[in-house]
Amino acid sequence: MPKMKTKRGAAKRFSKTGSGKIKRSKAFTSHILTKKSTKRKRNLRKSGLVDSANAPTIRKILPYL
């Protein structure tokens, strides 16, 4: 059996925390920022966690994460 390939686009977007959860960055930060409040933009800078329903899919496309 050959080695599994990692989806490179996903590898750039997700990383693993110390406890084994999958960390992600938040969306809606690239443009149309004038109508978003400062508080909202500040909270979008923080990282989030992948939902437990989506985590198995992410683990499948990132076999060596």
PDB file of N, CA, C and O in Angstrom:
ATOM      1  N   MET A   1       0.850  -1.199   0.000  1.00  0.00           N
ATOM      2  CA  MET A   1       0.000   0.000   0.000  1.00  0.00           C
ATOM      3  C   MET A   1       0.883   1.245   0.000  1.00  0.00           C
ATOM      4  O   MET A   1       1.731   1.393   0.879  1.00  0.00           O
ATOM      5  N   PRO A   2       0.698   2.143  -0.970  1.00  0.00           N
ATOM      6  CA  PRO A   2       1.519   3.362  -0.981  1.00  0.00           C
ATOM      7  C   PRO A   2       1.100   4.324   0.120  1.00  0.00           C
ATOM      8  O   PRO A   2       0.026   4.203   0.710  1.00  0.00           O
ATOM      9  N   LYS A   3       1.982   5.280   0.375  1.00  0.00           N
ATOM     10  CA  LYS A   3       1.663   6.280   1.388  1.00  0.00           C
ATOM     11  C   LYS A   3       0.479   7.119   0.926  1.00  0.00           C
ATOM     12  O   LYS A   3       0.284   7.331  -0.271  1.00  0.00           O
ATOM     13  N   MET A   4      -0.307   7.592   1.888  1.00  0.00           N
ATOM     14  CA  MET A   4      -1.444   8.456   1.558  1.00  0.00           C
ATOM     15  C   MET A   4      -0.948   9.868   1.297  1.00  0.00           C
ATOM     16  O   MET A   4       0.003  10.333   1.925  1.00  0.00           O
ATOM     17  N   LYS A   5      -1.603  10.543   0.362  1.00  0.00           N
ATOM     18  CA  LYS A   5      -1.231  11.927   0.071  1.00  0.00           C
ATOM     19  C   LYS A   5      -2.060  12.877   0.923  1.00  0.00           C
ATOM     20  O   LYS A   5      -3.244  12.645   1.168  1.00  0.00           O
ATOM     21  N   THR A   6      -1.419  13.944   1.365  1.00  0.00           N
ATOM     22  CA  THR A   6      -2.091  14.997   2.111  1.00  0.00           C
ATOM     23  C   THR A   6      -2.673  16.002   1.130  1.00  0.00           C
ATOM     24  O   THR A   6      -2.019  16.366   0.153  1.00  0.00           O
ATOM     25  N   LYS A   7      -3.906  16.457   1.383  1.00  0.00           N
ATOM     26  CA  LYS A   7      -4.491  17.541   0.589  1.00  0.00           C
ATOM     27  C   LYS A   7      -3.787  18.830   0.988  1.00  0.00           C
ATOM     28  O   LYS A   7      -3.968  19.305   2.109  1.00  0.00           O
ATOM     29  N   ARG A   8      -2.990  19.402   0.097  1.00  0.00           N
ATOM     30  CA  ARG A   8      -2.110  20.509   0.458  1.00  0.00           C
ATOM     31  C   ARG A   8      -2.887  21.778   0.818  1.00  0.00           C
ATOM     32  O   ARG A   8      -2.448  22.553   1.668  1.00  0.00           O
ATOM     33  N   GLY A   9      -4.036  21.990   0.177  1.00  0.00           N
ATOM     34  CA  GLY A   9      -4.843  23.159   0.513  1.00  0.00           C
ATOM     35  C   GLY A   9      -5.360  23.089   1.939  1.00  0.00           C
ATOM     36  O   GLY A   9      -5.423  24.101   2.637  1.00  0.00           O
ATOM     37  N   ALA A  10      -5.730  21.890   2.366  1.00  0.00           N
ATOM     38  CA  ALA A  10      -6.207  21.704   3.731  1.00  0.00           C
ATOM     39  C   ALA A  10      -5.064  21.811   4.730  1.00  0.00           C
ATOM     40  O   ALA A  10      -5.257  22.305   5.841  1.00  0.00           O
ATOM     41  N   ALA A  11      -3.879  21.354   4.348  1.00  0.00           N
ATOM     42  CA  ALA A  11      -2.727  21.405   5.245  1.00  0.00           C
ATOM     43  C   ALA A  11      -2.351  22.845   5.576  1.00  0.00           C
ATOM     44  O   ALA A  11      -1.851  23.124   6.666  1.00  0.00           O
ATOM     45  N   LYS A  12      -2.591  23.758   4.635  1.00  0.00           N
ATOM     46  CA  LYS A  12      -2.291  25.171   4.870  1.00  0.00           C
ATOM     47  C   LYS A  12      -3.338  25.837   5.754  1.00  0.00           C
ATOM     48  O   LYS A  12      -3.078  26.891   6.335  1.00  0.00           O
ATOM     49  N   ARG A  13      -4.511  25.237   5.860  1.00  0.00           N
ATOM     50  CA  ARG A  13      -5.620  25.874   6.580  1.00  0.00           C
ATOM     51  C   ARG A  13      -5.836  25.340   7.995  1.00  0.00           C
ATOM     52  O   ARG A  13      -6.406  26.037   8.833  1.00  0.00           O
ATOM     53  N   PHE A  14      -5.395  24.129   8.268  1.00  0.00           N
ATOM     54  CA  PHE A  14      -5.677  23.501   9.551  1.00  0.00           C
ATOM     55  C   PHE A  14      -4.392  23.092  10.249  1.00  0.00           C
ATOM     56  O   PHE A  14      -3.404  22.738   9.605  1.00  0.00           O
ATOM     57  N   SER A  15      -4.417  23.143  11.580  1.00  0.00           N
ATOM     58  CA  SER A  15      -3.317  22.609  12.375  1.00  0.00           C
ATOM     59  C   SER A  15      -3.894  21.931  13.601  1.00  0.00           C
ATOM     60  O   SER A  15      -5.080  22.067  13.900  1.00  0.00           O
ATOM     61  N   LYS A  16      -3.053  21.205  14.304  1.00  0.00           N
ATOM     62  CA  LYS A  16      -3.503  20.410  15.433  1.00  0.00           C
ATOM     63  C   LYS A  16      -3.119  21.093  16.743  1.00  0.00           C
ATOM     64  O   LYS A  16      -2.034  21.666  16.846  1.00  0.00           O
ATOM     65  N   THR A  17      -3.990  21.040  17.735  1.00  0.00           N
ATOM     66  CA  THR A  17      -3.687  21.583  19.049  1.00  0.00           C
ATOM     67  C   THR A  17      -2.996  20.509  19.881  1.00  0.00           C
ATOM     68  O   THR A  17      -2.883  19.357  19.462  1.00  0.00           O
ATOM     69  N   GLY A  18      -2.544  20.896  21.046  1.00  0.00           N
ATOM     70  CA  GLY A  18      -1.866  19.941  21.915  1.00  0.00           C
ATOM     71  C   GLY A  18      -2.753  18.810  22.364  1.00  0.00           C
ATOM     72  O   GLY A  18      -2.282  17.690  22.560  1.00  0.00           O
ATOM     73  N   SER A  19      -4.044  19.088  22.531  1.00  0.00           N
ATOM     74  CA  SER A  19      -4.969  18.046  22.972  1.00  0.00           C
ATOM     75  C   SER A  19      -5.510  17.204  21.824  1.00  0.00           C
ATOM     76  O   SER A  19      -6.290  16.279  22.051  1.00  0.00           O
ATOM     77  N   GLY A  20      -5.102  17.517  20.586  1.00  0.00           N
ATOM     78  CA  GLY A  20      -5.512  16.696  19.445  1.00  0.00           C
ATOM     79  C   GLY A  20      -6.681  17.234  18.662  1.00  0.00           C
ATOM     80  O   GLY A  20      -7.095  16.617  17.681  1.00  0.00           O
ATOM     81  N   LYS A  21      -7.236  18.378  19.068  1.00  0.00           N
ATOM     82  CA  LYS A  21      -8.317  18.986  18.303  1.00  0.00           C
ATOM     83  C   LYS A  21      -7.728  19.694  17.085  1.00  0.00           C
ATOM     84  O   LYS A  21      -6.522  19.931  17.014  1.00  0.00           O
ATOM     85  N   ILE A  22      -8.597  20.030  16.126  1.00  0.00           N
ATOM     86  CA  ILE A  22      -8.133  20.662  14.889  1.00  0.00           C
ATOM     87  C   ILE A  22      -8.459  22.145  14.944  1.00  0.00           C
ATOM     88  O   ILE A  22      -9.607  22.539  15.155  1.00  0.00           O
ATOM     89  N   LYS A  23      -7.422  22.963  14.750  1.00  0.00           N
ATOM     90  CA  LYS A  23      -7.551  24.412  14.817  1.00  0.00           C
ATOM     91  C   LYS A  23      -7.745  24.970  13.418  1.00  0.00           C
ATOM     92  O   LYS A  23      -7.180  24.456  12.452  1.00  0.00           O
ATOM     93  N   ARG A  24      -8.548  26.026  13.311  1.00  0.00           N
ATOM     94  CA  ARG A  24      -8.809  26.648  12.016  1.00  0.00           C
ATOM     95  C   ARG A  24      -8.798  28.155  12.195  1.00  0.00           C
ATOM     96  O   ARG A  24      -8.880  28.655  13.317  1.00  0.00           O
ATOM     97  N   SER A  25      -8.697  28.882  11.084  1.00  0.00           N
ATOM     98  CA  SER A  25      -8.832  30.334  11.145  1.00  0.00           C
ATOM     99  C   SER A  25     -10.247  30.697  10.721  1.00  0.00           C
ATOM    100  O   SER A  25     -10.915  29.923  10.035  1.00  0.00           O
ATOM    101  N   LYS A  26     -10.697  31.871  11.131  1.00  0.00           N
ATOM    102  CA  LYS A  26     -12.078  32.274  10.868  1.00  0.00           C
ATOM    103  C   LYS A  26     -12.214  32.904   9.488  1.00  0.00           C
ATOM    104  O   LYS A  26     -11.250  33.435   8.936  1.00  0.00           O
ATOM    105  N   ALA A  27     -13.411  32.838   8.945  1.00  0.00           N
ATOM    106  CA  ALA A  27     -13.707  33.391   7.625  1.00  0.00           C
ATOM    107  C   ALA A  27     -14.156  34.846   7.749  1.00  0.00           C
ATOM    108  O   ALA A  27     -14.251  35.380   8.854  1.00  0.00           O
ATOM    109  N   PHE A  28     -14.427  35.474   6.623  1.00  0.00           N
ATOM    110  CA  PHE A  28     -14.965  36.841   6.530  1.00  0.00           C
ATOM    111  C   PHE A  28     -13.977  37.907   6.983  1.00  0.00           C
ATOM    112  O   PHE A  28     -14.382  38.901   7.587  1.00  0.00           O
ATOM    113  N   THR A  29     -12.689  37.720   6.704  1.00  0.00           N
ATOM    114  CA  THR A  29     -11.698  38.708   7.137  1.00  0.00           C
ATOM    115  C   THR A  29     -10.994  39.402   5.978  1.00  0.00           C
ATOM    116  O   THR A  29     -10.160  40.278   6.208  1.00  0.00           O
ATOM    117  N   SER A  30     -11.309  39.035   4.740  1.00  0.00           N
ATOM    118  CA  SER A  30     -10.472  39.514   3.641  1.00  0.00           C
ATOM    119  C   SER A  30     -10.919  40.832   3.028  1.00  0.00           C
ATOM    120  O   SER A  30     -10.070  41.641   2.653  1.00  0.00           O
ATOM    121  N   HIS A  31     -12.215  41.079   2.912  1.00  0.00           N
ATOM    122  CA  HIS A  31     -12.669  42.324   2.289  1.00  0.00           C
ATOM    123  C   HIS A  31     -14.033  42.714   2.828  1.00  0.00           C
ATOM    124  O   HIS A  31     -14.631  41.978   3.613  1.00  0.00           O
ATOM    125  N   ILE A  32     -14.524  43.867   2.408  1.00  0.00           N
ATOM    126  CA  ILE A  32     -15.768  44.478   2.920  1.00  0.00           C
ATOM    127  C   ILE A  32     -15.684  44.606   4.442  1.00  0.00           C
ATOM    128  O   ILE A  32     -16.561  44.137   5.169  1.00  0.00           O
ATOM    129  N   LEU A  33     -14.614  45.248   4.905  1.00  0.00           N
ATOM    130  CA  LEU A  33     -14.381  45.351   6.337  1.00  0.00           C
ATOM    131  C   LEU A  33     -14.942  46.633   6.937  1.00  0.00           C
ATOM    132  O   LEU A  33     -14.982  46.767   8.160  1.00  0.00           O
ATOM    133  N   THR A  34     -15.380  47.585   6.101  1.00  0.00           N
ATOM    134  CA  THR A  34     -15.823  48.864   6.647  1.00  0.00           C
ATOM    135  C   THR A  34     -17.135  48.739   7.401  1.00  0.00           C
ATOM    136  O   THR A  34     -17.358  49.458   8.375  1.00  0.00           O
ATOM    137  N   LYS A  35     -18.003  47.841   6.967  1.00  0.00           N
ATOM    138  CA  LYS A  35     -19.296  47.702   7.647  1.00  0.00           C
ATOM    139  C   LYS A  35     -19.231  46.799   8.866  1.00  0.00           C
ATOM    140  O   LYS A  35     -20.196  46.720   9.626  1.00  0.00           O
ATOM    141  N   LYS A  36     -18.119  46.121   9.064  1.00  0.00           N
ATOM    142  CA  LYS A  36     -17.962  45.254  10.230  1.00  0.00           C
ATOM    143  C   LYS A  36     -17.390  46.062  11.389  1.00  0.00           C
ATOM    144  O   LYS A  36     -16.503  46.895  11.204  1.00  0.00           O
ATOM    145  N   SER A  37     -17.907  45.806  12.574  1.00  0.00           N
ATOM    146  CA  SER A  37     -17.465  46.571  13.742  1.00  0.00           C
ATOM    147  C   SER A  37     -16.050  46.160  14.140  1.00  0.00           C
ATOM    148  O   SER A  37     -15.573  45.084  13.777  1.00  0.00           O
ATOM    149  N   THR A  38     -15.394  47.033  14.889  1.00  0.00           N
ATOM    150  CA  THR A  38     -14.036  46.750  15.354  1.00  0.00           C
ATOM    151  C   THR A  38     -14.013  45.505  16.230  1.00  0.00           C
ATOM    152  O   THR A  38     -13.092  44.693  16.143  1.00  0.00           O
ATOM    153  N   LYS A  39     -15.028  45.359  17.071  1.00  0.00           N
ATOM    154  CA  LYS A  39     -15.109  44.188  17.952  1.00  0.00           C
ATOM    155  C   LYS A  39     -15.231  42.902  17.146  1.00  0.00           C
ATOM    156  O   LYS A  39     -14.598  41.893  17.460  1.00  0.00           O
ATOM    157  N   ARG A  40     -16.055  42.954  16.102  1.00  0.00           N
ATOM    158  CA  ARG A  40     -16.246  41.772  15.263  1.00  0.00           C
ATOM    159  C   ARG A  40     -14.954  41.403  14.536  1.00  0.00           C
ATOM    160  O   ARG A  40     -14.590  40.229  14.466  1.00  0.00           O
ATOM    161  N   LYS A  41     -14.260  42.415  13.994  1.00  0.00           N
ATOM    162  CA  LYS A  41     -13.005  42.157  13.282  1.00  0.00           C
ATOM    163  C   LYS A  41     -11.936  41.625  14.231  1.00  0.00           C
ATOM    164  O   LYS A  41     -11.144  40.763  13.852  1.00  0.00           O
ATOM    165  N   ARG A  42     -11.908  42.130  15.452  1.00  0.00           N
ATOM    166  CA  ARG A  42     -10.940  41.669  16.446  1.00  0.00           C
ATOM    167  C   ARG A  42     -11.192  40.211  16.797  1.00  0.00           C
ATOM    168  O   ARG A  42     -10.246  39.433  16.929  1.00  0.00           O
ATOM    169  N   ASN A  43     -12.468  39.830  16.952  1.00  0.00           N
ATOM    170  CA  ASN A  43     -12.789  38.438  17.266  1.00  0.00           C
ATOM    171  C   ASN A  43     -12.534  37.503  16.090  1.00  0.00           C
ATOM    172  O   ASN A  43     -12.289  36.315  16.296  1.00  0.00           O
ATOM    173  N   LEU A  44     -12.585  38.015  14.860  1.00  0.00           N
ATOM    174  CA  LEU A  44     -12.297  37.190  13.687  1.00  0.00           C
ATOM    175  C   LEU A  44     -10.808  36.869  13.574  1.00  0.00           C
ATOM    176  O   LEU A  44     -10.429  35.910  12.901  1.00  0.00           O
ATOM    177  N   ARG A  45      -9.959  37.672  14.233  1.00  0.00           N
ATOM    178  CA  ARG A  45      -8.517  37.397  14.204  1.00  0.00           C
ATOM    179  C   ARG A  45      -8.159  36.169  15.023  1.00  0.00           C
ATOM    180  O   ARG A  45      -7.137  35.531  14.771  1.00  0.00           O
ATOM    181  N   LYS A  46      -8.982  35.836  15.992  1.00  0.00           N
ATOM    182  CA  LYS A  46      -8.707  34.675  16.848  1.00  0.00           C
ATOM    183  C   LYS A  46      -8.972  33.386  16.070  1.00  0.00           C
ATOM    184  O   LYS A  46      -9.765  33.364  15.129  1.00  0.00           O
ATOM    185  N   SER A  47      -8.297  32.320  16.479  1.00  0.00           N
ATOM    186  CA  SER A  47      -8.521  31.040  15.820  1.00  0.00           C
ATOM    187  C   SER A  47      -9.717  30.336  16.438  1.00  0.00           C
ATOM    188  O   SER A  47     -10.105  30.618  17.572  1.00  0.00           O
ATOM    189  N   GLY A  48     -10.292  29.422  15.681  1.00  0.00           N
ATOM    190  CA  GLY A  48     -11.415  28.634  16.161  1.00  0.00           C
ATOM    191  C   GLY A  48     -11.085  27.159  16.065  1.00  0.00           C
ATOM    192  O   GLY A  48     -10.009  26.785  15.599  1.00  0.00           O
ATOM    193  N   LEU A  49     -12.002  26.330  16.501  1.00  0.00           N
ATOM    194  CA  LEU A  49     -11.837  24.889  16.412  1.00  0.00           C
ATOM    195  C   LEU A  49     -12.821  24.326  15.403  1.00  0.00           C
ATOM    196  O   LEU A  49     -13.929  24.839  15.245  1.00  0.00           O
ATOM    197  N   VAL A  50     -12.411  23.273  14.728  1.00  0.00           N
ATOM    198  CA  VAL A  50     -13.289  22.595  13.778  1.00  0.00           C
ATOM    199  C   VAL A  50     -14.374  21.876  14.571  1.00  0.00           C
ATOM    200  O   VAL A  50     -14.092  21.253  15.595  1.00  0.00           O
ATOM    201  N   ASP A  51     -15.603  21.963  14.100  1.00  0.00           N
ATOM    202  CA  ASP A  51     -16.728  21.314  14.757  1.00  0.00           C
ATOM    203  C   ASP A  51     -16.545  19.803  14.762  1.00  0.00           C
ATOM    204  O   ASP A  51     -15.946  19.233  13.850  1.00  0.00           O
ATOM    205  N   SER A  52     -17.067  19.167  15.798  1.00  0.00           N
ATOM    206  CA  SER A  52     -16.882  17.721  15.950  1.00  0.00           C
ATOM    207  C   SER A  52     -17.510  16.923  14.804  1.00  0.00           C
ATOM    208  O   SER A  52     -17.065  15.816  14.501  1.00  0.00           O
ATOM    209  N   ALA A  53     -18.544  17.487  14.167  1.00  0.00           N
ATOM    210  CA  ALA A  53     -19.175  16.801  13.033  1.00  0.00           C
ATOM    211  C   ALA A  53     -18.267  16.799  11.808  1.00  0.00           C
ATOM    212  O   ALA A  53     -18.321  15.872  11.000  1.00  0.00           O
ATOM    213  N   ASN A  54     -17.420  17.842  11.662  1.00  0.00           N
ATOM    214  CA  ASN A  54     -16.544  17.945  10.489  1.00  0.00           C
ATOM    215  C   ASN A  54     -15.148  17.390  10.730  1.00  0.00           C
ATOM    216  O   ASN A  54     -14.394  17.189   9.778  1.00  0.00           O
ATOM    217  N   ALA A  55     -14.794  17.141  11.975  1.00  0.00           N
ATOM    218  CA  ALA A  55     -13.440  16.701  12.309  1.00  0.00           C
ATOM    219  C   ALA A  55     -13.034  15.390  11.632  1.00  0.00           C
ATOM    220  O   ALA A  55     -11.903  15.303  11.153  1.00  0.00           O
ATOM    221  N   PRO A  56     -13.895  14.362  11.565  1.00  0.00           N
ATOM    222  CA  PRO A  56     -13.470  13.127  10.888  1.00  0.00           C
ATOM    223  C   PRO A  56     -13.109  13.333   9.421  1.00  0.00           C
ATOM    224  O   PRO A  56     -12.186  12.692   8.918  1.00  0.00           O
ATOM    225  N   THR A  57     -13.820  14.214   8.732  1.00  0.00           N
ATOM    226  CA  THR A  57     -13.518  14.493   7.329  1.00  0.00           C
ATOM    227  C   THR A  57     -12.159  15.157   7.196  1.00  0.00           C
ATOM    228  O   THR A  57     -11.378  14.814   6.309  1.00  0.00           O
ATOM    229  N   ILE A  58     -11.877  16.112   8.079  1.00  0.00           N
ATOM    230  CA  ILE A  58     -10.593  16.809   8.039  1.00  0.00           C
ATOM    231  C   ILE A  58      -9.461  15.834   8.340  1.00  0.00           C
ATOM    232  O   ILE A  58      -8.409  15.886   7.703  1.00  0.00           O
ATOM    233  N   ARG A  59      -9.671  14.950   9.302  1.00  0.00           N
ATOM    234  CA  ARG A  59      -8.629  13.962   9.631  1.00  0.00           C
ATOM    235  C   ARG A  59      -8.366  13.009   8.464  1.00  0.00           C
ATOM    236  O   ARG A  59      -7.248  12.525   8.288  1.00  0.00           O
ATOM    237  N   LYS A  60      -9.403  12.745   7.673  1.00  0.00           N
ATOM    238  CA  LYS A  60      -9.237  11.849   6.537  1.00  0.00           C
ATOM    239  C   LYS A  60      -8.392  12.486   5.430  1.00  0.00           C
ATOM    240  O   LYS A  60      -7.579  11.810   4.799  1.00  0.00           O
ATOM    241  N   ILE A  61      -8.588  13.798   5.195  1.00  0.00           N
ATOM    242  CA  ILE A  61      -7.821  14.442   4.126  1.00  0.00           C
ATOM    243  C   ILE A  61      -6.455  14.918   4.614  1.00  0.00           C
ATOM    244  O   ILE A  61      -5.616  15.323   3.809  1.00  0.00           O
ATOM    245  N   LEU A  62      -6.226  14.871   5.938  1.00  0.00           N
ATOM    246  CA  LEU A  62      -4.913  15.182   6.514  1.00  0.00           C
ATOM    247  C   LEU A  62      -4.443  13.984   7.326  1.00  0.00           C
ATOM    248  O   LEU A  62      -4.495  14.019   8.555  1.00  0.00           O
ATOM    249  N   PRO A  63      -3.982  12.920   6.663  1.00  0.00           N
ATOM    250  CA  PRO A  63      -3.682  11.680   7.377  1.00  0.00           C
ATOM    251  C   PRO A  63      -2.507  11.783   8.360  1.00  0.00           C
ATOM    252  O   PRO A  63      -2.429  10.996   9.303  1.00  0.00           O
ATOM    253  N   TYR A  64      -1.601  12.736   8.154  1.00  0.00           N
ATOM    254  CA  TYR A  64      -0.425  12.837   9.006  1.00  0.00           C
ATOM    255  C   TYR A  64      -0.439  14.060   9.900  1.00  0.00           C
ATOM    256  O   TYR A  64       0.608  14.465  10.407  1.00  0.00           O
ATOM    257  N   LEU A  65      -1.609  14.660  10.106  1.00  0.00           N
ATOM    258  CA  LEU A  65      -1.732  15.837  10.968  1.00  0.00           C
ATOM    259  C   LEU A  65      -1.590  15.433  12.422  1.00  0.00           C
ATOM    260  O   LEU A  65      -1.663  16.284  13.309  1.00  0.00           O
TER     261      LEU A  65
END
